[in-house]
Amino acid sequence: MGDQEVLSSNDIEFLKAISIKFTNDILCDVLKNYAETDNVQLKGINLGANNFKKGDSYLSTLNRFTVIGTVKDSSGDRVIEAPVVVKSIPKNIARRKTFRSNEFFETEINFYTKVWSRLLQFQKEKNIVVCNSVPRCLAAVCDGENDILVLQDISPENFKALGRECRIDLEHCLLVIRMFASFHAVSFAFKDQHPDEYEKIAVHLKETYYAERYRNWYGTFLKNLLVVWIDALEKEVPGSIYEKKFKDLIANDLYGQFINLVEDKGKYAVVSEGDTWLPNFMFQYIDNKPKAVCLVDFQLARNSSFVLDLSFYIFACVDPSIRREHWDTILTEYHKTFTSGLEKLGSNPGLLTYNDLKNEFVKYGKFGLAMCLEAAPFSVLPDEETADLDAMEGDEVVDIASVWIVNKIPHQKGRMVLVDIVKDQVDLGFI
């Protein structure tokens, strides 16, 4: 059946604008995977409201719509509606090349199709679901120019994202901590029981941010970020141990230090989400209470110590008063949930003791600062100042520092977001 017999001309143009590879066959794959049967027939799409705003994704173009079809079963034809979010590689060539979109898409699509698919199978083999906090991947295309990733849209199930400026309370904090513990436990147990196979799937998660080959790509932007942080410290805590420790840290090849933290995986390496700030979580609310949380971005997924995920999350997302007053509670909750997950999956819960957990934080905890260097200034940036990446002109690579503009923060409240991160990193002994 041709496209024109199912889709309107507007629908066809809409899909082509996303990717020339977005065909009827892809839509049929979406329905098959959503309904978990091959016996489907495509009827069309419903565009609805897209409601993504500038800045929701730096590395992808986002679209939301519904795929409509029928499933034939014993009782006849049954209508199905599959709500989807489609992440596509940017059409703007300068944007795509400058931000290396093809590399990030390859990593995320590999996560879903080569890594998470095996970890889902592993849980199925154990007849238990320890982690289901990842949206279903319904279809994917990866060729470096027309990439698309079609995910089940979980917003109809009362999942929603919080603003990047939020700092979450203890209830949200522990919900996310338990989710990460379960998510990490699955790959750690799989590695324990299938070490050779773990290495074979983990190799598909290529480092996309901290590697020697990216030093020039990130270097000028990193220098600009450090100006913002130094300004905040000099204005809010001049002459303090926090200002001194930060300046000592950055004087010693800061980017190289972060490369080492990523490359030195250690014995507690797991499949990590990699980019654990608030825009990449969706919370489900029931009676105005957070009941579940999902991870919705794996473009920086890596094989690394679990602390790389946790340290970024805790310092970027959790209110400073919460992480200061409840640090031991947060770590205890992670440890309890992680070891419970190991046991459910058939591994020895003693593989990670609470002391092991604390020592891992001493070793890798400053990685939270690495990611916050970028995330924290952007979290206090007004929406109207967010870069419009599709306004980039031409088809040549430019320095990301010329597009991602960061300025000194003009208000104390914003500067203190940065200062509080440095304070806690120093007080905890990470830097």
C-alpha positions as CSV (number, residue, x, y, z in Angstrom):
1,M,0.0,0.0,0.0
2,G,1.5,3.3,-1.0
3,D,2.0,6.3,1.3
4,Q,-0.6,8.3,-0.5
5,E,-3.3,5.7,0.2
6,V,-2.8,5.9,3.9
7,L,-1.4,9.3,4.7
8,S,-2.5,12.8,3.7
9,S,-0.1,14.8,1.6
10,N,0.5,17.1,4.7
11,D,1.3,14.0,6.8
12,I,3.8,12.8,4.2
13,E,5.5,16.1,4.0
14,F,5.6,16.3,7.8
15,L,7.4,12.9,8.0
16,K,9.8,13.8,5.2
17,A,10.7,17.0,7.0
18,I,11.7,14.8,10.0
19,S,13.7,12.4,7.8
20,I,13.5,11.1,4.3
21,K,13.8,7.6,5.8
22,F,10.6,8.1,7.8
23,T,8.4,5.8,5.6
24,N,5.2,3.7,6.0
25,D,7.4,0.8,6.9
26,I,8.8,2.6,9.9
27,L,5.3,3.5,11.0
28,C,4.3,-0.1,10.6
29,D,7.3,-1.1,12.8
30,V,6.1,1.3,15.4
31,L,2.7,-0.3,15.5
32,K,4.1,-3.8,15.5
33,N,6.4,-3.0,18.5
34,Y,3.8,-1.1,20.3
35,A,1.1,-3.8,20.0
36,E,3.7,-6.6,20.2
37,T,2.3,-8.3,17.1
38,D,3.0,-8.3,13.4
39,N,-0.7,-8.4,12.6
40,V,-1.2,-4.7,12.2
41,Q,-2.4,-2.3,9.6
42,L,-1.5,1.4,9.4
43,K,-4.3,3.8,9.2
44,G,-2.6,7.2,9.6
45,I,-1.1,9.7,12.0
46,N,-2.5,12.4,14.2
47,L,-0.2,15.3,14.6
48,G,-1.8,17.0,17.7
49,A,0.2,19.5,19.7
50,N,3.9,19.3,19.5
51,N,4.6,21.5,22.6
52,F,8.4,21.3,22.6
53,K,10.2,24.6,23.1
54,K,13.6,26.0,22.2
55,G,16.3,24.5,24.4
56,D,14.4,21.3,25.2
57,S,17.1,19.4,23.3
58,Y,20.5,20.7,22.1
59,L,21.5,17.7,20.1
60,S,18.2,16.5,18.5
61,T,15.0,17.8,16.9
62,L,11.9,16.7,18.7
63,N,8.4,15.9,17.5
64,R,5.4,14.4,19.1
65,F,2.4,12.7,17.4
66,T,0.3,9.6,17.4
67,V,0.5,6.6,15.0
68,I,-3.0,5.1,14.4
69,G,-3.7,1.6,13.1
70,T,-5.6,-1.6,13.7
71,V,-4.7,-5.0,15.1
72,K,-6.6,-8.0,13.9
73,D,-7.3,-10.6,16.6
74,S,-9.9,-13.2,17.4
75,S,-12.6,-10.6,18.1
76,G,-11.9,-8.7,14.8
77,D,-10.1,-5.4,14.1
78,R,-9.1,-3.3,17.1
79,V,-8.0,0.3,16.8
80,I,-4.7,1.1,18.4
81,E,-3.1,4.5,18.9
82,A,0.6,4.6,19.6
83,P,1.7,8.0,21.1
84,V,5.3,8.7,20.1
85,V,8.1,11.1,20.5
86,V,10.5,11.2,17.6
87,K,14.1,12.4,18.1
88,S,15.7,13.2,14.7
89,I,19.1,14.4,13.7
90,P,18.9,18.2,13.0
91,K,18.4,19.2,9.4
92,N,20.5,22.3,9.8
93,I,23.9,21.1,8.5
94,A,26.0,23.6,10.4
95,R,24.2,22.6,13.6
96,R,24.6,18.9,12.9
97,K,28.3,19.1,12.1
98,T,29.2,21.6,14.9
99,F,27.5,19.5,17.6
100,R,28.6,16.1,16.1
101,S,24.9,15.0,16.1
102,N,25.7,11.8,14.2
103,E,27.9,10.5,17.0
104,F,25.4,11.3,19.7
105,F,22.6,9.6,17.7
106,E,24.7,6.5,17.1
107,T,25.4,6.2,20.8
108,E,21.7,6.6,21.8
109,I,20.4,4.2,19.1
110,N,23.1,1.7,20.0
111,F,21.9,2.0,23.7
112,Y,18.4,1.1,22.8
113,T,19.0,-1.5,20.1
114,K,22.2,-3.2,21.2
115,V,22.5,-2.6,25.0
116,W,19.2,-2.0,26.7
117,S,17.4,-4.6,24.5
118,R,19.8,-7.2,25.8
119,L,19.4,-6.0,29.4
120,L,15.6,-6.3,29.0
121,Q,16.0,-9.8,27.7
122,F,18.2,-10.6,30.7
123,Q,15.5,-9.5,33.1
124,K,13.0,-11.5,31.1
125,E,15.2,-14.6,31.5
126,K,15.1,-14.0,35.2
127,N,11.3,-13.7,35.2
128,I,11.6,-10.3,37.0
129,V,11.6,-6.7,36.1
130,V,14.0,-4.8,38.3
131,C,14.0,-1.7,36.1
132,N,11.4,-0.5,33.6
133,S,12.3,3.2,33.8
134,V,13.3,3.5,30.1
135,P,10.7,4.4,27.4
136,R,10.1,1.7,24.8
137,C,12.0,2.1,21.6
138,L,9.5,1.5,18.8
139,A,11.7,2.1,15.7
140,A,15.1,3.5,14.8
141,V,17.2,4.5,11.7
142,C,20.9,5.2,12.0
143,D,22.9,6.3,8.9
144,G,24.5,9.5,10.2
145,E,22.4,11.9,8.1
146,N,18.8,10.8,8.4
147,D,18.7,9.3,11.9
148,I,15.5,8.9,13.8
149,L,14.6,7.3,17.1
150,V,10.9,6.7,17.8
151,L,10.1,6.3,21.4
152,Q,6.8,5.7,23.2
153,D,5.5,9.0,24.4
154,I,4.9,8.5,28.2
155,S,3.3,11.9,28.7
156,P,-0.2,10.5,28.4
157,E,0.5,8.4,31.5
158,N,0.9,11.6,33.6
159,F,4.7,11.8,33.1
160,K,6.1,15.3,32.8
161,A,9.4,17.0,32.9
162,L,10.4,19.6,35.4
163,G,12.1,22.9,34.4
164,R,15.9,22.8,34.2
165,E,16.0,25.6,36.9
166,C,14.3,23.4,39.5
167,R,16.1,22.0,42.6
168,I,14.2,19.0,43.8
169,D,13.1,18.0,47.3
170,L,13.9,14.8,49.2
171,E,10.8,12.9,47.9
172,H,11.8,13.5,44.3
173,C,15.5,12.9,45.1
174,L,15.0,9.5,46.6
175,L,12.6,8.4,43.9
176,V,15.4,9.2,41.3
177,I,18.0,7.5,43.5
178,R,16.0,4.3,43.7
179,M,15.5,4.4,39.9
180,F,19.2,4.8,39.2
181,A,20.0,2.0,41.7
182,S,17.7,-0.3,39.9
183,F,18.9,0.8,36.4
184,H,22.5,0.3,37.4
185,A,21.9,-3.0,39.2
186,V,20.6,-4.6,35.9
187,S,23.8,-4.1,34.0
188,F,26.0,-4.8,37.0
189,A,24.3,-8.1,37.6
190,F,24.5,-8.9,33.9
191,K,28.2,-8.1,33.9
192,D,28.7,-10.3,37.0
193,Q,27.0,-13.3,35.3
194,H,28.0,-12.6,31.6
195,P,31.2,-10.7,31.8
196,D,32.3,-11.4,28.2
197,E,29.0,-10.5,26.7
198,Y,28.8,-7.4,28.8
199,E,32.1,-6.1,27.3
200,K,30.7,-6.9,23.8
201,I,27.6,-4.8,24.3
202,A,29.3,-2.0,26.3
203,V,31.7,-1.4,23.4
204,H,28.8,0.1,21.5
205,L,28.7,3.0,24.0
206,K,31.4,5.2,22.6
207,E,32.5,8.2,24.7
208,T,31.0,11.3,23.2
209,Y,32.1,14.1,25.5
210,Y,35.3,13.5,27.5
211,A,38.1,12.1,25.3
212,E,41.4,13.5,24.0
213,R,39.9,13.7,20.5
214,Y,37.3,16.2,21.7
215,R,39.7,18.5,23.5
216,N,39.8,21.1,20.8
217,W,36.0,20.8,20.2
218,Y,35.3,21.6,23.9
219,G,38.3,23.7,24.9
220,T,37.2,27.3,24.2
221,F,33.8,26.7,25.5
222,L,35.2,25.2,28.7
223,K,37.4,28.3,29.2
224,N,34.3,30.5,28.9
225,L,32.5,28.4,31.4
226,L,35.3,28.7,33.9
227,V,35.2,32.5,33.6
228,V,31.6,32.3,34.8
229,W,32.4,30.1,37.7
230,I,35.4,32.1,38.9
231,D,33.3,35.3,38.7
232,A,30.6,33.7,40.9
233,L,33.1,32.5,43.5
234,E,35.0,35.8,43.5
235,K,31.8,37.8,44.1
236,E,30.1,35.5,46.6
237,V,32.9,33.9,48.6
238,P,36.0,36.0,47.9
239,G,39.2,34.7,49.5
240,S,37.6,31.5,50.7
241,I,38.9,28.0,50.7
242,Y,36.2,27.3,48.0
243,E,37.6,29.8,45.6
244,K,41.2,28.6,46.2
245,K,40.3,24.9,45.8
246,F,38.5,25.6,42.6
247,K,41.3,27.6,41.1
248,D,43.8,24.9,42.1
249,L,41.7,22.3,40.5
250,I,41.3,24.1,37.1
251,A,45.0,24.9,37.0
252,N,45.9,21.2,36.5
253,D,44.5,20.2,33.1
254,L,40.9,20.1,34.1
255,Y,39.6,18.5,30.9
256,G,42.3,15.8,31.2
257,Q,41.2,15.0,34.7
258,F,37.7,14.4,33.5
259,I,39.0,12.2,30.7
260,N,40.7,10.1,33.3
261,L,37.5,9.7,35.4
262,V,35.7,8.4,32.3
263,E,38.4,6.1,31.1
264,D,39.3,4.7,34.5
265,K,36.1,2.5,34.7
266,G,37.1,0.5,37.8
267,K,35.3,-2.6,39.1
268,Y,32.0,-0.9,39.5
269,A,31.4,0.1,35.9
270,V,27.8,-0.1,34.7
271,V,25.8,1.1,31.8
272,S,25.3,4.7,32.7
273,E,22.8,7.3,31.3
274,G,25.6,9.9,31.2
275,D,23.5,13.1,31.2
276,T,21.6,13.1,34.4
277,W,20.2,16.6,34.7
278,L,16.5,17.4,35.2
279,P,15.5,17.9,31.5
280,N,16.3,14.2,31.0
281,F,13.9,12.9,33.6
282,M,10.1,12.6,33.4
283,F,8.2,12.2,36.6
284,Q,4.8,10.5,36.9
285,Y,2.4,12.2,39.3
286,I,-0.6,10.6,41.0
287,D,-2.7,12.9,43.3
288,N,0.1,15.5,42.9
289,K,2.7,13.1,44.3
290,P,5.7,11.8,42.4
291,K,5.2,8.0,42.0
292,A,7.6,7.1,39.2
293,V,10.4,8.5,37.1
294,C,11.8,7.6,33.6
295,L,15.1,8.4,31.8
296,V,14.5,9.9,28.4
297,D,18.0,10.6,27.0
298,F,20.9,8.3,26.3
299,Q,23.0,10.3,23.9
300,L,25.9,10.5,26.4
301,A,25.4,6.9,27.6
302,R,28.7,5.2,28.6
303,N,30.3,2.3,30.4
304,S,31.5,3.9,33.6
305,S,31.4,3.9,37.4
306,F,27.8,4.4,38.6
307,V,29.1,7.4,40.5
308,L,29.4,9.4,37.3
309,D,25.6,9.3,37.0
310,L,24.9,9.9,40.7
311,S,27.4,12.7,41.3
312,F,26.1,14.8,38.3
313,Y,22.5,14.2,39.4
314,I,22.9,15.0,43.0
315,F,24.9,18.2,42.4
316,A,22.9,19.5,39.4
317,C,19.4,18.6,40.5
318,V,19.0,18.3,44.2
319,D,18.4,21.3,46.5
320,P,21.7,22.0,48.4
321,S,20.0,21.8,51.7
322,I,18.7,18.4,50.9
323,R,22.0,16.9,49.8
324,R,23.7,18.4,52.9
325,E,21.2,17.2,55.4
326,H,20.5,13.9,53.9
327,W,23.7,12.8,52.2
328,D,23.9,9.5,54.1
329,T,20.2,8.8,53.5
330,I,20.7,9.3,49.8
331,L,23.7,6.9,49.7
332,T,22.0,4.4,51.9
333,E,18.9,4.4,49.8
334,Y,20.9,3.8,46.6
335,H,22.9,1.0,48.3
336,K,19.8,-0.7,49.6
337,T,18.0,-0.6,46.3
338,F,21.1,-1.6,44.2
339,T,21.9,-4.6,46.3
340,S,18.3,-5.7,46.4
341,G,18.3,-5.6,42.6
342,L,21.4,-7.7,42.4
343,E,19.8,-10.3,44.7
344,K,16.6,-10.4,42.6
345,L,18.7,-11.0,39.5
346,G,20.7,-13.8,41.0
347,S,23.9,-12.0,41.9
348,N,25.6,-11.7,45.3
349,P,24.4,-8.5,47.0
350,G,27.7,-8.3,48.8
351,L,29.4,-7.4,45.5
352,L,29.0,-3.7,46.6
353,T,29.3,-2.9,50.3
354,Y,28.3,0.4,51.7
355,N,32.0,1.2,52.3
356,D,32.7,0.4,48.6
357,L,30.0,2.9,47.7
358,K,31.5,5.6,49.8
359,N,35.0,4.9,48.5
360,E,33.7,5.1,44.9
361,F,32.3,8.5,45.6
362,V,35.7,9.7,46.9
363,K,37.3,8.4,43.7
364,Y,34.8,9.7,41.2
365,G,32.7,12.3,43.0
366,K,34.2,15.3,41.3
367,F,32.8,14.2,38.0
368,G,29.6,15.8,39.2
369,L,31.4,19.1,39.0
370,A,32.6,18.3,35.4
371,M,29.0,18.1,34.1
372,C,27.7,20.9,36.3
373,L,30.3,23.3,34.8
374,E,28.0,23.4,31.8
375,A,24.6,22.4,33.2
376,A,24.5,24.8,36.2
377,P,24.9,28.0,34.2
378,F,22.4,26.9,31.6
379,S,20.0,26.0,34.4
380,V,19.8,29.6,35.5
381,L,19.6,30.9,31.9
382,P,16.2,32.5,31.0
383,D,14.4,30.7,28.2
384,E,14.6,33.7,25.9
385,E,18.4,33.6,26.1
386,T,18.6,30.0,25.1
387,A,20.5,29.6,21.8
388,D,18.4,29.0,18.7
389,L,20.7,26.4,17.1
390,D,18.6,26.2,13.9
391,A,19.5,29.8,13.2
392,M,23.0,28.7,12.4
393,E,24.0,29.4,8.8
394,G,26.0,27.6,6.2
395,D,27.2,24.0,6.2
396,E,30.6,24.3,8.0
397,V,31.7,23.4,11.5
398,V,32.1,26.4,13.9
399,D,33.5,26.6,17.4
400,I,30.7,25.6,19.8
401,A,31.8,28.6,22.0
402,S,30.4,30.9,19.3
403,V,27.0,29.3,19.5
404,W,26.7,28.3,23.2
405,I,27.2,31.7,24.6
406,V,27.8,31.9,28.4
407,N,27.9,35.1,30.2
408,K,28.7,36.0,33.8
409,I,25.6,35.6,35.9
410,P,24.1,39.0,36.8
411,H,22.2,38.0,39.9
412,Q,23.3,36.5,43.3
413,K,20.7,33.8,43.3
414,G,22.1,32.3,40.1
415,R,25.7,32.7,41.2
416,M,24.9,30.9,44.4
417,V,23.7,27.9,42.5
418,L,27.3,27.5,41.2
419,V,28.9,28.4,44.6
420,D,26.9,25.9,46.5
421,I,28.1,23.1,44.1
422,V,31.7,24.0,44.7
423,K,31.1,24.3,48.5
424,D,29.7,20.8,48.7
425,Q,32.3,19.3,46.5
426,V,35.0,20.8,48.7
427,D,33.3,19.9,52.0
428,L,32.8,16.3,50.9
429,G,36.4,16.0,49.9
430,F,35.9,15.5,46.2
431,I,38.0,18.5,45.2
